[in-house]
Amino acid sequence: MDPPVLEGRLLAGRYRVRELLGAGGMGAVYTAVQEDLHRKVALKVLLGSSDLDDIDLTRFRAEALAAAELGHPNIVQVTDF
């Protein structure tokens, strides 16, 4: 599945999408700006979100929670999901 074209769109009322970084089996990652804080972020968007089931959402949540536990300069900090 091809990632959606989101460049220039405002997601969740605060993330302005800049460009696609890459895509995998479950999602696509974009650079974005968190507009209220003027902060550059990486934004992961689930592919085929209308076809997701509870297992997919549980897996995505577990991924976000696991990543939020990590702290290192070379690892993206999870701030929202």
C-alpha positions, 0 to 999 in steps of 0.5 A: 500500500502506498503512503498517503500524500499528506504534505502540507496538511494539518493533522490532529489540529497541530501537526503540519506535515512536511515530507515523507521520510519512509514507509513500511508494512504498518505505517509511513513516517513524515517530518512535520512541525508541531505548530503550537510549539514550533517544534520539528517532529517525526510523525508516524501515520498508520497505513490503511487506517480504515482497515485496522482492527483491534490487534493492529491498534494494540500493536501500535500502542505497544510500540509507542509505549515501548519507544516512550520508555527509551531515552537516547540522543539517537532515538526519537522521543515519543510525545504523543500518539 
